């Protein structure tokens, strides 16, 4: 996992990078790992991994689990700090809740991180689906409706570089397009302004997504409606839910632009 070519600058902190490497070894399906397993995945020496684990355990980010170690809920603070710093959830939540009330289907928001999408907000309805989704969940971008929207928003020349990064989702998607297939799919998304994923990720999962833009018109996130394929047809998803989704995305983008335009005021000594 470690990249020997990274951190050549004098201000790069290699110890911090190694600590993050250790945290990233814990993935879906591997909630607990031994010191030897972590050393093998990261390529770090066992004594180095041991010191990092002791530090992370002291800080409360990992705990002993049998012969190995496991993450603690405190790790969520790292991801939620990002979401909360942008106030994305606070602004988007009422619009997403309204969309769920209109469709009786779950809606989520995601951003691109390498070749994956990462969920940053979600309003769910209690339905049985193939894959569990929570804040921070990763899926391969190309096989999801939100991922297609986010990839299509990139300069076409940049897509290959983004997808060259290995997925960290731990999910093998059903749809594995070749470069020509994906290029054609993204051209269609750019033309339409929305994307459909019909069981591309996993059986039973069907979704439609569109981009959410900032005040400058840049797509900075995607929002979707997800349905169970056995319950909701593609026609219903596109004819009924998509127009509501497009309106929701526009409303969220409008409110984001307003929030960004509000000047911040710093109080010092009781004065502005």
Buried (B, 14 or more C-beta within 10 A) or exposed (E): BEEEEEBEEEEEEEEEEBBEBBBEBBEEEBEBBBBEBBBBBBEBEEEBBBBBBEBBBEEEBBEEBEEBBBBBEEBEEEBBEEBEEBEBBEBBBEBBEBBBEBBEBBBBBBBBBBBBBBBBBBBBEEEEBEBEBEBBBBBBBBBBBBBBBBBBBBEEEEBEEBBEEEBBBEBEBEBEBEEEEBBEBBEBBBEEEBBBBBBBBBEBBBBBBBBBBEEEEEBBBBBBBBBBBEEBEEEBBBEBBBEBBBBBBBBBBBBBBEBEEEEEEEEEEEEE
